[in-house]
């Protein structure tokens, strides 16, 4: 959610369950809940060749236009499916948007490494974009022409698992604030987990970050998707949180003899937790890809820990 003075309130609603991205506009009043019903300004609906659109961010350019960059999936609807970053732009405060996508960043790998992008304008007028990746950190790219072209994505000092970061500029200052899962000194047993949740400041437009302050560090916790808002005296953080010790599911794929197939054992499976109606199962070395087992007869072994399983299915 982003609100700027004398502009409509823009609310981002992105749903991977519905596999579409929708931008809503609400009239800015002193009481948002009593304002007019939200109007749909743009719907990025899925198709056979584009089964999912999700995870995006806004930035208002110096010329007043609003740039929206999101994850455009082409190789399936799962988190590890092939995708690239695409954009739309608005010249009327979000009331209407460009008709076609602009390719912002190609995906060079087979699996999706570009997801959940964020944008912030730097003091020199450039745009900084970051994305979550499986490369061990947030990857950063810069544009000096208001998003027309971008530098090649490169690793940053924001060391993290496959989890998004949030970055905003502190009002009336030259400092940036970042909230993310800081893995710069993470113990081996917590690698890949969305814990701890940390916050840090940068006084040089993101080149370096001061020592992070830990907000939550439960070993079995998971913290992500942080929204940042500012009041006169405080910083408001809204985020997802949970405790994996309170329930989860693991899936082991076995051969016809009941033996775990290498790479698809329960030990290799990333535990599934949280209430959802669409959650892909992933394994450490394969992600959600089970295409190598196509045509084979297999058994599925589910390990439930204080959890319920209502259904499952395979998708191409």
Secondary structure, DSSP 8 states (H G I E B T S, - for coil): -B--TTS-EEEEEEETTTTEEEEEEE---S-GGGS---EEEEEE---SS--EEEEEEEEE-TTS-EEEEEEEESS-SSTTS-EEEEEEEESSTTSS--SS-EEEE---SSS---EEEEEEE-TTS-EEEEEE-SSSEEEEEEESSTTSS----EEEEEE-SS---EEEE-TTSS-EEEEE---TT--GGGTTS---EEEEEESSTTSS----EEEE--TTEEEEEEEEEE-SS-EEEEEEEEEGGG-EEEEEEE-TTS-B-TT-STTTB--B-SS-S-----BTTTBT--GGGTT---EEEEEEES----------
